[in-house]
């Protein structure tokens, strides 16, 4: 099911200048931005009341009350904890095997996510990540630190000049001491969004760093600071959200970045393999 954010992003090119101004205002504090009176929303966006009414209809709603009702439903879904999520799903669970239902949900998430990503923006993000002149910082959260570690491990082989920021550590401000304008921060932040991660992003942005965000369909507040933001659908028939679509984007980025400067990457990989041979860390079968 499309969220209101999804609908807005799909319709951006079809909106008038005033409607686009309103849409971007809504997205800046989504979904809470549309929960107040219509007149307050119009005032915050500096547009007229009729502009709000027209845009709501363009999004497929009969009027502002219907638009607000869906926003409230999204907010309830966003706020659910794992136990509440599982209870809600279990009450209406179909009879098919979990393997099929879970796989169907992930495939749907992937298709929807890829349909919303601008390939040019993705290529531009990969260009920033692959630039060895820019120091690369990779940041994960309580759950997404596994994705950050996976990306960091591969980027260590592909390029020099990078740091894995342990955002859950009390010492994470130390990592910002050397951050400068033009450096790149890859940040993972999905619901429940973490205050530490937002503060780190704010401080990195203030130092002139570029931010690339991997987030969910509701979008972390970090997206307001990001140069490039990639939202993945994460809902599956489970008490937990799925990282499968985000992992797909991460592995695609790894494949893209390694090809940008393949000669240098290949040399690094060959040097690493030679080190492995010397240490005999891995058993060879050929």
C-alpha positions as CSV (number, residue, x, y, z in Angstrom):
1,X,0.0,0.0,0.0
2,X,1.3,3.4,-1.0
3,X,2.0,5.9,1.9
4,X,1.1,9.5,1.4
5,X,4.8,10.2,1.2
6,X,5.0,7.8,-1.7
7,X,2.1,9.5,-3.4
8,X,3.6,12.9,-3.0
9,X,6.9,11.8,-4.5
10,X,5.2,10.2,-7.4
11,X,3.2,13.3,-8.2
12,X,5.9,16.0,-7.6
13,X,6.5,16.5,-11.3
14,X,2.7,17.1,-11.9
15,X,2.3,19.7,-9.2
16,X,2.2,23.5,-9.6
17,X,4.9,25.6,-8.0
18,X,2.7,26.4,-5.0
19,X,1.6,22.7,-4.7
20,X,5.2,21.6,-4.8
21,X,6.1,24.0,-2.1
22,X,3.3,22.6,0.0
23,X,4.4,19.0,-0.7
24,X,8.0,19.7,0.3
25,X,6.7,21.4,3.5
26,X,4.7,18.3,4.4
27,X,7.6,16.0,3.7
28,X,9.9,18.0,6.0
29,X,8.1,16.9,9.1
30,X,6.2,13.9,7.8
31,X,3.7,12.6,8.9
32,X,3.1,14.9,11.8
33,X,3.0,18.0,9.5
34,X,-0.5,17.2,8.2
35,X,-2.2,16.4,11.5
36,X,-3.2,19.9,12.3
37,X,-6.0,22.1,10.8
38,X,-6.0,22.7,7.1
39,X,-5.4,26.4,7.7
40,X,-2.4,25.8,9.8
41,X,-0.8,23.5,7.2
42,X,-1.4,26.2,4.5
43,X,0.2,28.9,6.8
44,X,3.2,26.7,7.6
45,X,3.8,26.1,3.9
46,X,3.1,29.8,3.0
47,X,0.4,28.8,0.5
48,X,-3.3,29.4,0.2
49,X,-6.1,27.1,1.6
50,X,-7.4,26.3,-1.9
51,X,-3.8,25.1,-2.8
52,X,-4.0,22.5,0.0
53,X,-7.4,21.4,-1.1
54,X,-6.3,21.0,-4.7
55,X,-3.1,19.0,-3.9
56,X,-5.0,16.7,-1.6
57,X,-7.4,15.9,-4.4
58,X,-4.4,15.3,-6.8
59,X,-3.1,12.7,-4.4
60,X,-6.4,10.8,-4.7
61,X,-8.3,11.9,-1.6
62,X,-11.9,13.3,-1.6
63,X,-10.9,15.9,0.9
64,X,-8.6,17.0,3.8
65,X,-10.4,14.8,6.4
66,X,-9.7,11.6,4.4
67,X,-6.1,12.8,3.9
68,X,-5.7,13.3,7.6
69,X,-7.3,10.0,8.5
70,X,-4.7,8.1,6.4
71,X,-1.9,10.2,8.0
72,X,-3.1,9.2,11.4
73,X,-3.2,5.5,10.4
74,X,0.4,5.8,9.1
75,X,1.5,7.4,12.4
76,X,-0.1,4.5,14.4
77,X,1.7,2.0,12.2
78,X,5.0,3.9,12.6
79,X,4.7,4.0,16.4
80,X,4.0,0.3,16.9
81,X,6.5,-1.7,18.9
82,X,7.4,-5.2,17.9
83,X,4.8,-7.0,20.1
84,X,2.0,-4.8,18.9
85,X,3.1,-5.3,15.3
86,X,3.0,-9.1,15.7
87,X,-0.4,-9.1,17.4
88,X,-1.9,-7.0,14.6
89,X,-0.5,-9.2,11.9
90,X,-1.3,-12.5,13.6
91,X,-5.0,-11.7,13.8
92,X,-5.4,-11.6,10.0
93,X,-2.6,-14.1,9.0
94,X,-3.4,-16.1,5.9
95,X,-2.9,-19.8,5.8
96,X,0.0,-20.0,3.3
97,X,3.4,-21.1,4.5
98,X,5.6,-18.4,6.1
99,X,8.3,-18.9,3.5
100,X,6.0,-17.9,0.7
101,X,4.3,-15.0,2.5
102,X,7.6,-13.6,3.7
103,X,9.2,-13.9,0.3
104,X,6.2,-12.3,-1.4
105,X,6.4,-9.4,1.0
106,X,10.2,-8.9,0.4
107,X,9.8,-9.1,-3.4
108,X,7.0,-6.5,-3.2
109,X,9.2,-4.3,-1.0
110,X,12.0,-4.5,-3.5
111,X,9.8,-3.7,-6.5
112,X,8.2,-0.7,-4.8
113,X,11.5,0.6,-3.5
114,X,13.3,0.4,-6.9
115,X,10.3,2.1,-8.5
116,X,10.9,5.1,-6.3
117,X,14.7,5.4,-6.7
118,X,16.2,7.8,-9.2
119,X,19.1,6.0,-10.9
120,X,20.9,9.3,-11.5
121,X,20.8,10.1,-7.8
122,X,22.0,6.6,-7.0
123,X,24.9,6.9,-9.4
124,X,25.8,10.4,-7.9
125,X,25.8,8.9,-4.4
126,X,28.1,6.1,-5.6
127,X,30.4,8.7,-7.1
128,X,30.7,10.4,-3.8
129,X,31.3,7.1,-2.0
130,X,33.9,6.0,-4.5
131,X,36.0,9.3,-4.4
132,X,39.1,8.4,-2.5
133,X,39.9,12.1,-1.9
134,X,36.9,12.3,0.4
135,X,37.1,10.7,3.8
136,X,34.2,8.2,4.1
137,X,32.4,7.7,7.4
138,X,29.9,4.8,7.8
139,X,27.3,5.0,10.6
140,X,24.8,2.4,11.8
141,X,22.3,2.2,14.6
142,X,21.2,-0.4,17.2
143,X,19.9,-2.8,14.5
144,X,21.4,-1.3,11.3
145,X,25.0,-1.5,12.6
146,X,25.2,-4.9,10.9
147,X,24.5,-3.3,7.6
148,X,27.0,-0.6,8.3
149,X,29.7,-3.2,9.2
150,X,29.0,-5.2,6.1
151,X,29.4,-2.1,3.9
152,X,32.5,-1.0,5.8
153,X,34.2,-4.4,5.4
154,X,33.8,-4.2,1.6
155,X,34.7,-0.5,1.3
156,X,37.9,-1.3,3.2
157,X,39.0,-3.4,0.3
158,X,37.7,-1.1,-2.4
159,X,39.2,2.2,-1.2
160,X,41.4,3.8,1.4
161,X,40.5,6.8,3.7
162,X,37.4,5.6,5.6
163,X,36.1,5.2,9.2
164,X,33.5,3.0,10.8
165,X,31.7,5.3,13.3
166,X,30.3,3.4,16.3
167,X,27.3,5.6,16.8
168,X,26.1,3.6,19.8
169,X,29.3,4.4,21.7
170,X,29.5,7.4,24.0
171,X,32.7,8.4,22.2
172,X,31.2,8.9,18.8
173,X,31.8,12.7,18.9
174,X,35.5,11.9,18.7
175,X,35.0,10.7,15.1
176,X,33.9,14.2,14.1
177,X,37.1,15.9,15.1
178,X,38.7,15.3,11.7
179,X,35.5,15.6,9.6
180,X,35.7,18.4,7.1
181,X,33.8,19.9,4.2
182,X,33.4,17.5,1.3
183,X,33.7,14.3,3.4
184,X,31.0,11.7,3.1
185,X,28.8,10.2,5.8
186,X,26.8,7.1,4.9
187,X,24.1,6.9,7.6
188,X,21.6,4.0,8.3
189,X,18.6,5.1,10.3
190,X,15.2,3.2,10.3
191,X,12.3,3.4,12.8
192,X,12.8,3.7,15.8
193,X,15.0,6.6,14.8
194,X,17.9,7.3,17.1
195,X,18.6,10.6,18.7
196,X,22.4,10.0,18.6
197,X,22.2,9.4,14.9
198,X,20.3,12.6,14.2
199,X,22.7,14.7,16.4
200,X,25.7,13.1,14.6
201,X,24.2,14.0,11.2
202,X,23.5,17.6,12.3
203,X,27.1,18.0,13.5
204,X,28.5,16.4,10.3
205,X,26.3,18.6,8.1
206,X,27.4,21.7,10.0
207,X,31.0,20.8,9.2
208,X,30.2,20.7,5.5
209,X,30.0,16.9,5.0
210,X,27.8,15.3,2.4
211,X,25.3,12.8,3.9
212,X,23.9,9.7,2.2
213,X,21.0,8.2,4.1
214,X,19.6,4.7,3.9
215,X,16.2,4.8,5.7
216,X,12.7,3.3,5.6
217,X,9.5,4.3,3.8
218,X,8.6,6.8,6.6
219,X,12.0,8.4,6.4
220,X,14.3,9.3,9.2
221,X,14.5,13.0,10.2
222,X,18.1,12.8,8.9
223,X,16.7,13.0,5.4
224,X,16.3,16.8,5.8
225,X,20.1,17.0,6.0
226,X,21.0,14.4,3.4
227,X,22.4,15.1,-0.1
228,X,21.0,11.7,-1.2
229,X,18.3,9.7,0.7
230,X,17.2,6.2,-0.3
231,X,14.0,4.9,1.3
232,X,13.3,1.1,1.5
233,X,10.0,-0.5,2.2
234,X,10.6,-2.7,5.3
235,X,7.2,-4.2,6.3
236,X,6.9,-8.0,6.3
237,X,4.7,-10.5,8.2
238,X,6.9,-10.5,11.3
239,X,7.3,-8.7,14.6
240,X,10.5,-7.3,13.1
241,X,11.1,-5.1,10.0
242,X,13.0,-6.5,7.1
243,X,16.5,-5.4,6.1
244,X,16.4,-7.3,2.8
245,X,15.7,-4.4,0.5
246,X,18.2,-2.1,2.2
247,X,20.8,-4.9,1.9
248,X,20.0,-5.1,-1.8
249,X,20.8,-1.3,-2.2
250,X,23.9,-1.7,-0.1
251,X,25.2,-4.6,-2.2
252,X,24.3,-2.7,-5.4
253,X,26.3,0.3,-4.1
254,X,29.3,-2.0,-3.4
255,X,29.2,-3.4,-6.9
256,X,28.9,0.0,-8.4
257,X,31.6,1.7,-6.4
258,X,34.1,-1.1,-7.0
259,X,33.8,-0.6,-10.8
260,X,34.4,3.2,-10.6
261,X,38.1,2.8,-10.1
262,X,38.5,-0.9,-10.9
263,X,42.3,-0.8,-11.6
264,X,43.0,0.6,-8.1
265,X,40.4,-1.7,-6.5
266,X,41.8,-4.7,-8.2
267,X,45.3,-3.9,-7.0
268,X,44.1,-3.6,-3.4
269,X,42.2,-6.9,-3.7
270,X,45.3,-8.7,-5.0
271,X,47.4,-7.2,-2.2
272,X,44.9,-8.3,0.4
273,X,44.8,-11.9,-1.1
274,X,48.6,-12.0,-0.8
275,X,48.3,-11.0,2.9
276,X,45.8,-13.8,3.4
277,X,48.2,-16.3,1.8
278,X,51.0,-15.2,4.1
279,X,48.9,-15.4,7.2
280,X,47.2,-18.7,6.1
281,X,43.9,-17.4,7.5
282,X,41.9,-19.3,5.0
283,X,42.1,-22.8,3.7
284,X,42.7,-23.2,-0.1
285,X,41.2,-26.0,-2.0
286,X,42.9,-25.4,-5.4
